[in-house]
Amino acid sequence: MIAIIRIKVHRAEGCVVVAACDSELAGTIARQGKLKLDVCESFYGTEDFEECVLANFLGMCSSANLVGKRTVAAAVDAGYVDEDCVMSIGKIPHAQYYRM
């Protein structure tokens, strides 16, 4: 089975931001205490990609917002995110990546 990730690229003022999530999480909201994670389609988009292409998007971005087990694991496996920097909100893994 091919793992599918939803990816959307945002461009503003010379920065490229990648928003990516496990496709089945699109349109959901996770809560944990005062934290709220809104996985809205306006930010994460509606276009699905195979998991293996996420590294290509991360290689071109200034920052990334990553949500879901498969998406975060793909970013960790590609070396863009340190596993110790992954948090969970309502049991959903979430990570942010910034290129310095």
PyMOL commands that place a pseudoatom at each C-alpha (Angstrom):
pseudoatom trace, name=CA, resn=MET, resi=1, chain=A, elem=C, hetatm=0, pos=[0.000, 0.000, 0.000]
pseudoatom trace, name=CA, resn=ILE, resi=2, chain=A, elem=C, hetatm=0, pos=[1.309, 3.449, -0.923]
pseudoatom trace, name=CA, resn=ALA, resi=3, chain=A, elem=C, hetatm=0, pos=[1.289, 5.965, 1.923]
pseudoatom trace, name=CA, resn=ILE, resi=4, chain=A, elem=C, hetatm=0, pos=[-0.356, 9.237, 0.936]
pseudoatom trace, name=CA, resn=ILE, resi=5, chain=A, elem=C, hetatm=0, pos=[0.543, 12.642, 2.336]
pseudoatom trace, name=CA, resn=ARG, resi=6, chain=A, elem=C, hetatm=0, pos=[-1.244, 15.912, 1.666]
pseudoatom trace, name=CA, resn=ILE, resi=7, chain=A, elem=C, hetatm=0, pos=[1.185, 18.726, 0.781]
pseudoatom trace, name=CA, resn=LYS, resi=8, chain=A, elem=C, hetatm=0, pos=[0.712, 22.413, 0.032]
pseudoatom trace, name=CA, resn=VAL, resi=9, chain=A, elem=C, hetatm=0, pos=[3.431, 24.973, -0.678]
pseudoatom trace, name=CA, resn=HIS, resi=10, chain=A, elem=C, hetatm=0, pos=[3.005, 28.575, 0.446]
pseudoatom trace, name=CA, resn=ARG, resi=11, chain=A, elem=C, hetatm=0, pos=[5.212, 31.404, -0.863]
pseudoatom trace, name=CA, resn=ALA, resi=12, chain=A, elem=C, hetatm=0, pos=[5.476, 34.845, 0.718]
pseudoatom trace, name=CA, resn=GLU, resi=13, chain=A, elem=C, hetatm=0, pos=[8.194, 37.487, 0.924]
pseudoatom trace, name=CA, resn=GLY, resi=14, chain=A, elem=C, hetatm=0, pos=[10.940, 35.194, -0.347]
pseudoatom trace, name=CA, resn=CYS, resi=15, chain=A, elem=C, hetatm=0, pos=[10.056, 32.332, 2.019]
pseudoatom trace, name=CA, resn=VAL, resi=16, chain=A, elem=C, hetatm=0, pos=[8.717, 28.929, 1.061]
pseudoatom trace, name=CA, resn=VAL, resi=17, chain=A, elem=C, hetatm=0, pos=[6.601, 27.173, 3.676]
pseudoatom trace, name=CA, resn=VAL, resi=18, chain=A, elem=C, hetatm=0, pos=[5.577, 23.550, 3.228]
pseudoatom trace, name=CA, resn=ALA, resi=19, chain=A, elem=C, hetatm=0, pos=[2.464, 22.294, 5.015]
pseudoatom trace, name=CA, resn=ALA, resi=20, chain=A, elem=C, hetatm=0, pos=[2.143, 18.503, 5.065]
pseudoatom trace, name=CA, resn=CYS, resi=21, chain=A, elem=C, hetatm=0, pos=[-0.105, 16.036, 6.862]
pseudoatom trace, name=CA, resn=ASP, resi=22, chain=A, elem=C, hetatm=0, pos=[-1.301, 12.452, 6.697]
pseudoatom trace, name=CA, resn=SER, resi=23, chain=A, elem=C, hetatm=0, pos=[-4.156, 12.694, 4.189]
pseudoatom trace, name=CA, resn=GLU, resi=24, chain=A, elem=C, hetatm=0, pos=[-6.793, 11.225, 6.487]
pseudoatom trace, name=CA, resn=LEU, resi=25, chain=A, elem=C, hetatm=0, pos=[-6.114, 13.997, 9.038]
pseudoatom trace, name=CA, resn=ALA, resi=26, chain=A, elem=C, hetatm=0, pos=[-7.046, 16.819, 6.631]
pseudoatom trace, name=CA, resn=GLY, resi=27, chain=A, elem=C, hetatm=0, pos=[-10.094, 18.657, 7.912]
pseudoatom trace, name=CA, resn=THR, resi=28, chain=A, elem=C, hetatm=0, pos=[-9.725, 17.429, 11.498]
pseudoatom trace, name=CA, resn=ILE, resi=29, chain=A, elem=C, hetatm=0, pos=[-9.059, 19.249, 14.765]
pseudoatom trace, name=CA, resn=ALA, resi=30, chain=A, elem=C, hetatm=0, pos=[-7.029, 17.768, 17.625]
pseudoatom trace, name=CA, resn=ARG, resi=31, chain=A, elem=C, hetatm=0, pos=[-7.103, 19.147, 21.155]
pseudoatom trace, name=CA, resn=GLN, resi=32, chain=A, elem=C, hetatm=0, pos=[-5.020, 18.552, 24.231]
pseudoatom trace, name=CA, resn=GLY, resi=33, chain=A, elem=C, hetatm=0, pos=[-5.554, 20.839, 27.177]
pseudoatom trace, name=CA, resn=LYS, resi=34, chain=A, elem=C, hetatm=0, pos=[-5.180, 24.404, 25.897]
pseudoatom trace, name=CA, resn=LEU, resi=35, chain=A, elem=C, hetatm=0, pos=[-3.523, 23.234, 22.667]
pseudoatom trace, name=CA, resn=LYS, resi=36, chain=A, elem=C, hetatm=0, pos=[-5.503, 23.026, 19.440]
pseudoatom trace, name=CA, resn=LEU, resi=37, chain=A, elem=C, hetatm=0, pos=[-4.234, 21.649, 16.140]
pseudoatom trace, name=CA, resn=ASP, resi=38, chain=A, elem=C, hetatm=0, pos=[-6.477, 22.567, 13.216]
pseudoatom trace, name=CA, resn=VAL, resi=39, chain=A, elem=C, hetatm=0, pos=[-5.505, 20.531, 10.159]
pseudoatom trace, name=CA, resn=CYS, resi=40, chain=A, elem=C, hetatm=0, pos=[-7.514, 22.718, 7.781]
pseudoatom trace, name=CA, resn=GLU, resi=41, chain=A, elem=C, hetatm=0, pos=[-7.503, 22.231, 4.026]
pseudoatom trace, name=CA, resn=SER, resi=42, chain=A, elem=C, hetatm=0, pos=[-6.912, 25.930, 3.422]
pseudoatom trace, name=CA, resn=PHE, resi=43, chain=A, elem=C, hetatm=0, pos=[-3.422, 25.484, 4.911]
pseudoatom trace, name=CA, resn=TYR, resi=44, chain=A, elem=C, hetatm=0, pos=[-2.609, 21.818, 4.169]
pseudoatom trace, name=CA, resn=GLY, resi=45, chain=A, elem=C, hetatm=0, pos=[-4.276, 21.806, 0.764]
pseudoatom trace, name=CA, resn=THR, resi=46, chain=A, elem=C, hetatm=0, pos=[-6.203, 19.202, -1.178]
pseudoatom trace, name=CA, resn=GLU, resi=47, chain=A, elem=C, hetatm=0, pos=[-3.441, 17.619, -3.271]
pseudoatom trace, name=CA, resn=ASP, resi=48, chain=A, elem=C, hetatm=0, pos=[-2.118, 14.201, -2.245]
pseudoatom trace, name=CA, resn=PHE, resi=49, chain=A, elem=C, hetatm=0, pos=[1.377, 12.867, -2.896]
pseudoatom trace, name=CA, resn=GLU, resi=50, chain=A, elem=C, hetatm=0, pos=[3.254, 9.654, -2.237]
pseudoatom trace, name=CA, resn=GLU, resi=51, chain=A, elem=C, hetatm=0, pos=[5.185, 9.786, 1.021]
pseudoatom trace, name=CA, resn=CYS, resi=52, chain=A, elem=C, hetatm=0, pos=[8.532, 9.489, -0.787]
pseudoatom trace, name=CA, resn=VAL, resi=53, chain=A, elem=C, hetatm=0, pos=[8.240, 12.968, -2.364]
pseudoatom trace, name=CA, resn=LEU, resi=54, chain=A, elem=C, hetatm=0, pos=[8.035, 14.825, 0.964]
pseudoatom trace, name=CA, resn=ALA, resi=55, chain=A, elem=C, hetatm=0, pos=[11.845, 15.009, 1.211]
pseudoatom trace, name=CA, resn=ASN, resi=56, chain=A, elem=C, hetatm=0, pos=[11.947, 16.855, -2.140]
pseudoatom trace, name=CA, resn=PHE, resi=57, chain=A, elem=C, hetatm=0, pos=[9.556, 19.496, -0.817]
pseudoatom trace, name=CA, resn=LEU, resi=58, chain=A, elem=C, hetatm=0, pos=[11.475, 19.812, 2.460]
pseudoatom trace, name=CA, resn=GLY, resi=59, chain=A, elem=C, hetatm=0, pos=[14.712, 20.294, 0.526]
pseudoatom trace, name=CA, resn=MET, resi=60, chain=A, elem=C, hetatm=0, pos=[13.357, 23.448, -1.123]
pseudoatom trace, name=CA, resn=CYS, resi=61, chain=A, elem=C, hetatm=0, pos=[11.547, 25.107, 1.777]
pseudoatom trace, name=CA, resn=SER, resi=62, chain=A, elem=C, hetatm=0, pos=[12.437, 27.705, 4.393]
pseudoatom trace, name=CA, resn=SER, resi=63, chain=A, elem=C, hetatm=0, pos=[10.176, 26.054, 6.967]
pseudoatom trace, name=CA, resn=ALA, resi=64, chain=A, elem=C, hetatm=0, pos=[7.619, 23.292, 7.251]
pseudoatom trace, name=CA, resn=ASN, resi=65, chain=A, elem=C, hetatm=0, pos=[4.635, 22.385, 9.402]
pseudoatom trace, name=CA, resn=LEU, resi=66, chain=A, elem=C, hetatm=0, pos=[4.260, 18.598, 9.619]
pseudoatom trace, name=CA, resn=VAL, resi=67, chain=A, elem=C, hetatm=0, pos=[1.334, 16.631, 11.089]
pseudoatom trace, name=CA, resn=GLY, resi=68, chain=A, elem=C, hetatm=0, pos=[0.656, 12.910, 11.425]
pseudoatom trace, name=CA, resn=LYS, resi=69, chain=A, elem=C, hetatm=0, pos=[2.551, 9.685, 12.039]
pseudoatom trace, name=CA, resn=ARG, resi=70, chain=A, elem=C, hetatm=0, pos=[3.569, 9.008, 8.422]
pseudoatom trace, name=CA, resn=THR, resi=71, chain=A, elem=C, hetatm=0, pos=[4.395, 12.615, 7.579]
pseudoatom trace, name=CA, resn=VAL, resi=72, chain=A, elem=C, hetatm=0, pos=[6.537, 13.221, 10.653]
pseudoatom trace, name=CA, resn=ALA, resi=73, chain=A, elem=C, hetatm=0, pos=[8.231, 9.805, 10.304]
pseudoatom trace, name=CA, resn=ALA, resi=74, chain=A, elem=C, hetatm=0, pos=[9.105, 10.578, 6.669]
pseudoatom trace, name=CA, resn=ALA, resi=75, chain=A, elem=C, hetatm=0, pos=[10.677, 13.910, 7.722]
pseudoatom trace, name=CA, resn=VAL, resi=76, chain=A, elem=C, hetatm=0, pos=[12.633, 12.184, 10.509]
pseudoatom trace, name=CA, resn=ASP, resi=77, chain=A, elem=C, hetatm=0, pos=[13.793, 9.393, 8.176]
pseudoatom trace, name=CA, resn=ALA, resi=78, chain=A, elem=C, hetatm=0, pos=[14.950, 11.981, 5.607]
pseudoatom trace, name=CA, resn=GLY, resi=79, chain=A, elem=C, hetatm=0, pos=[16.987, 13.797, 8.272]
pseudoatom trace, name=CA, resn=TYR, resi=80, chain=A, elem=C, hetatm=0, pos=[14.971, 17.032, 8.355]
pseudoatom trace, name=CA, resn=VAL, resi=81, chain=A, elem=C, hetatm=0, pos=[13.452, 16.584, 11.818]
pseudoatom trace, name=CA, resn=ASP, resi=82, chain=A, elem=C, hetatm=0, pos=[15.056, 15.300, 15.020]
pseudoatom trace, name=CA, resn=GLU, resi=83, chain=A, elem=C, hetatm=0, pos=[12.808, 12.677, 16.604]
pseudoatom trace, name=CA, resn=ASP, resi=84, chain=A, elem=C, hetatm=0, pos=[13.385, 14.303, 20.031]
pseudoatom trace, name=CA, resn=CYS, resi=85, chain=A, elem=C, hetatm=0, pos=[11.758, 17.499, 18.732]
pseudoatom trace, name=CA, resn=VAL, resi=86, chain=A, elem=C, hetatm=0, pos=[8.429, 15.889, 17.817]
pseudoatom trace, name=CA, resn=MET, resi=87, chain=A, elem=C, hetatm=0, pos=[5.470, 16.723, 20.040]
pseudoatom trace, name=CA, resn=SER, resi=88, chain=A, elem=C, hetatm=0, pos=[2.005, 15.215, 20.100]
pseudoatom trace, name=CA, resn=ILE, resi=89, chain=A, elem=C, hetatm=0, pos=[-1.307, 17.011, 20.344]
pseudoatom trace, name=CA, resn=GLY, resi=90, chain=A, elem=C, hetatm=0, pos=[-4.187, 14.669, 21.074]
pseudoatom trace, name=CA, resn=LYS, resi=91, chain=A, elem=C, hetatm=0, pos=[-1.923, 11.713, 20.140]
pseudoatom trace, name=CA, resn=ILE, resi=92, chain=A, elem=C, hetatm=0, pos=[-1.183, 13.222, 16.718]
pseudoatom trace, name=CA, resn=PRO, resi=93, chain=A, elem=C, hetatm=0, pos=[2.541, 13.811, 16.066]
pseudoatom trace, name=CA, resn=HIS, resi=94, chain=A, elem=C, hetatm=0, pos=[3.434, 17.377, 15.101]
pseudoatom trace, name=CA, resn=ALA, resi=95, chain=A, elem=C, hetatm=0, pos=[6.787, 18.876, 14.123]
pseudoatom trace, name=CA, resn=GLN, resi=96, chain=A, elem=C, hetatm=0, pos=[8.076, 22.090, 12.635]
pseudoatom trace, name=CA, resn=TYR, resi=97, chain=A, elem=C, hetatm=0, pos=[11.182, 22.420, 10.515]
pseudoatom trace, name=CA, resn=TYR, resi=98, chain=A, elem=C, hetatm=0, pos=[13.201, 25.613, 9.968]
pseudoatom trace, name=CA, resn=ARG, resi=99, chain=A, elem=C, hetatm=0, pos=[16.185, 26.006, 7.668]
pseudoatom trace, name=CA, resn=MET, resi=100, chain=A, elem=C, hetatm=0, pos=[18.818, 28.261, 9.203]
for i in range(1, 100): cmd.bond("trace and resi %d" % i, "trace and resi %d" % (i + 1))
show_as sticks, trace
zoom trace
